[in-house]
Amino acid sequence: MIVTRNMTVKEALKLNEHMLEAFVWLAPEFERLRNPALRKLMAGRVNIKQAARIGGIPLTEALYVLNLAAGEEEGVLTRELTNLNPECFECREENPPRKPRELLNLGDTDPLVHFVDVMPQAERAEDPQPAILRELNALSSADEVLLVRHPFNPIPLRDLLMRRGYASWAEERLPHEWYIYFFRPHAGAGAVAERPRAMAAAG
């Protein structure tokens, strides 16, 4: 297998001139890669597994299409993919089964909510992460919540902040207009900051 789950999008795009079209064919979210500035900014932060989650497609589908574009023989690729865990053939839900209790009855304008709109940065092909992390560092209590308005579901950011102890909840209120909540899970509230070990190992 030429393209692997841990390879970055940047590394995959370097394989040949067909890779960009392969990404765009997989999901409309990857149209952003046509913008050289956005491609330079984001492609090195996102691996293929995360890209599949952003696109809402099974990892095996992403690996199949990208490896064909990279020149892998279909027979060899098919044999390799069949050895992957069953979870790789499915799309998993990024949110908990129910909206976390920490967010219930919490409006966007609640004093506990710190709001960051990074849609303008995205339109200017600027890095939104500094503004997000700056506001995250401004949270002064465990009850405060960071709410980010984003043009897509930022899986790498959610993974990064999960490792820092923040759970997240995301919803697409309008096409290409995502609202992502980051919060400290309360004990017994039903939210988790980390994926269960079995699921993390399988994926």
C-alpha positions as CSV (number, residue, x, y, z in Angstrom):
1,M,0.0,0.0,0.0
2,I,1.5,3.3,-1.1
3,V,-0.8,5.6,0.8
4,T,-1.2,4.7,4.5
5,R,-3.6,6.0,7.1
6,N,-0.8,7.9,8.9
7,M,0.6,9.6,5.8
8,T,-0.2,13.3,5.7
9,V,-2.3,14.8,3.0
10,K,0.7,16.8,2.0
11,E,2.8,13.7,1.5
12,A,0.1,12.0,-0.5
13,L,-0.3,15.0,-2.8
14,K,3.4,14.9,-3.6
15,L,3.1,11.4,-5.1
16,N,1.8,12.5,-8.5
17,E,-0.4,15.1,-10.3
18,H,-3.5,12.9,-10.0
19,M,-3.7,12.9,-6.2
20,L,-5.4,16.3,-5.9
21,E,-8.3,15.2,-8.1
22,A,-8.5,11.9,-6.2
23,F,-9.1,13.9,-2.9
24,V,-11.7,16.1,-4.5
25,W,-13.5,13.1,-6.0
26,L,-13.7,11.6,-2.5
27,A,-15.6,14.4,-0.8
28,P,-16.5,18.1,-1.6
29,E,-14.7,19.2,1.6
30,F,-11.4,18.6,-0.2
31,E,-12.1,21.3,-2.9
32,R,-10.2,23.5,-0.5
33,L,-7.1,21.8,-1.5
34,R,-7.2,23.5,-4.8
35,N,-6.3,26.8,-3.0
36,P,-2.5,26.8,-2.8
37,A,-2.5,28.8,0.3
38,L,-4.9,26.6,2.2
39,R,-3.2,23.5,0.9
40,K,0.1,24.7,2.2
41,L,-1.4,25.7,5.5
42,M,-3.5,22.6,6.3
43,A,-2.2,19.6,4.3
44,G,0.7,19.0,6.6
45,R,-1.5,18.8,9.7
46,V,-4.0,16.3,8.5
47,N,-3.3,12.6,8.0
48,I,-5.3,10.3,5.7
49,K,-7.3,8.8,8.6
50,Q,-8.4,12.2,9.7
51,A,-9.1,13.3,6.1
52,A,-11.5,10.3,5.8
53,R,-13.3,11.5,9.0
54,I,-13.5,15.0,7.7
55,G,-15.0,13.8,4.5
56,G,-17.4,11.4,6.3
57,I,-16.2,8.4,4.4
58,P,-14.8,5.0,5.5
59,L,-11.0,4.8,5.8
60,T,-11.0,1.9,3.4
61,E,-12.7,4.0,0.7
62,A,-10.2,6.8,1.1
63,L,-7.3,4.3,1.0
64,Y,-8.7,2.5,-2.1
65,V,-9.2,5.7,-4.2
66,L,-6.0,7.4,-3.2
67,N,-3.8,4.3,-3.7
68,L,-5.3,3.7,-7.1
69,A,-4.4,7.3,-8.0
70,A,-0.9,6.7,-6.6
71,G,-0.4,3.8,-9.0
72,E,-1.0,0.8,-6.7
73,E,-2.2,-2.4,-8.4
74,E,-5.8,-3.0,-7.7
75,G,-5.4,-6.7,-6.9
76,V,-2.7,-6.1,-4.4
77,L,-4.6,-3.2,-2.9
78,T,-7.8,-5.2,-2.5
79,R,-5.9,-8.0,-0.6
80,E,-4.3,-5.5,1.7
81,L,-7.6,-3.7,2.5
82,T,-9.4,-6.9,3.3
83,N,-7.0,-7.4,6.2
84,L,-8.0,-4.1,7.9
85,N,-10.2,-4.1,11.0
86,P,-14.0,-4.0,10.3
87,E,-14.2,-0.5,11.8
88,C,-12.1,0.8,8.9
89,F,-15.0,-0.1,6.6
90,E,-17.5,2.1,8.5
91,C,-18.0,5.8,9.3
92,R,-18.1,6.4,13.0
93,E,-20.1,9.2,14.7
94,E,-17.7,11.9,15.9
95,N,-20.2,13.1,18.6
96,P,-21.3,11.3,21.7
97,P,-24.7,9.5,21.2
98,R,-26.4,12.4,23.1
99,K,-25.6,16.0,23.4
100,P,-23.4,16.2,26.5
101,R,-25.0,17.4,29.7
102,E,-22.4,20.2,30.0
103,L,-23.9,21.9,27.0
104,L,-27.6,21.4,27.7
105,N,-29.5,24.7,28.2
106,L,-26.3,26.6,27.3
107,G,-27.0,29.2,24.6
108,D,-24.4,30.7,22.3
109,T,-24.5,34.0,24.1
110,D,-24.3,32.5,27.6
111,P,-21.6,34.3,29.7
112,L,-19.8,30.9,30.1
113,V,-19.4,30.6,26.3
114,H,-16.3,32.1,24.6
115,F,-17.1,32.5,20.9
116,V,-14.5,32.4,18.1
117,D,-15.5,32.9,14.4
118,V,-12.8,31.7,12.1
119,M,-14.8,31.8,8.9
120,P,-13.2,35.1,7.9
121,Q,-9.7,33.7,8.4
122,A,-10.7,30.7,6.2
123,E,-11.9,32.9,3.5
124,R,-8.6,34.8,3.5
125,A,-6.7,31.5,3.6
126,E,-5.2,32.4,7.0
127,D,-4.4,30.0,9.8
128,P,-7.4,29.9,12.3
129,Q,-5.6,27.9,14.9
130,P,-3.8,30.8,16.8
131,A,-7.1,32.6,17.4
132,I,-8.7,29.4,18.6
133,L,-5.9,28.5,21.0
134,R,-5.7,32.1,22.2
135,E,-9.4,32.0,23.2
136,L,-9.0,28.5,24.7
137,N,-6.2,29.7,27.0
138,A,-8.6,32.5,28.1
139,L,-11.0,30.0,29.7
140,S,-10.7,30.6,33.4
141,S,-13.0,27.9,34.9
142,A,-13.9,24.3,34.2
143,D,-17.5,25.4,33.4
144,E,-16.5,27.7,30.6
145,V,-16.9,26.5,27.0
146,L,-15.2,27.5,23.8
147,L,-17.5,27.7,20.7
148,V,-15.9,27.8,17.3
149,R,-17.6,28.7,14.1
150,H,-15.8,26.9,11.3
151,P,-16.3,26.1,7.6
152,F,-15.9,22.4,8.1
153,N,-15.7,19.8,10.9
154,P,-12.1,20.4,12.1
155,I,-11.2,16.8,13.1
156,P,-7.4,17.5,13.6
157,L,-8.2,20.3,16.0
158,R,-10.7,18.2,17.9
159,D,-8.1,15.4,18.1
160,L,-5.5,17.9,19.3
161,L,-7.7,19.4,22.1
162,M,-8.9,15.9,23.1
163,R,-5.3,15.1,24.0
164,R,-5.3,18.2,26.2
165,G,-8.4,17.0,28.0
166,Y,-11.2,18.7,26.2
167,A,-14.3,16.9,24.9
168,S,-16.1,18.3,21.9
169,W,-19.5,18.5,20.3
170,A,-20.0,19.6,16.7
171,E,-23.1,20.4,14.6
172,E,-23.4,21.7,11.0
173,R,-26.2,24.3,11.3
174,L,-26.0,25.4,7.7
175,P,-24.1,23.8,4.8
176,H,-20.3,24.4,5.4
177,E,-21.1,26.3,8.7
178,W,-20.0,24.2,11.7
179,Y,-20.3,25.1,15.3
180,I,-17.9,23.1,17.6
181,Y,-18.0,23.2,21.3
182,F,-14.9,22.4,23.4
183,F,-15.4,21.8,27.1
184,R,-14.0,20.0,30.1
185,P,-16.1,16.9,30.8
186,H,-17.6,16.7,34.2
187,A,-17.3,13.5,36.2
188,G,-20.4,11.3,35.5
189,A,-21.8,13.6,32.9
190,G,-21.4,11.1,30.1
191,A,-18.8,13.0,28.1
192,V,-15.3,11.6,27.4
193,A,-12.2,13.5,26.3
194,E,-10.5,10.4,24.9
195,R,-11.8,7.6,22.7
196,P,-12.2,4.2,24.3
197,R,-8.9,2.2,24.1
198,A,-10.5,-0.6,22.1
199,M,-11.9,1.8,19.5
200,A,-8.7,3.8,19.3
201,A,-6.6,0.7,18.8
202,A,-9.0,-0.7,16.1
203,G,-9.2,2.6,14.1
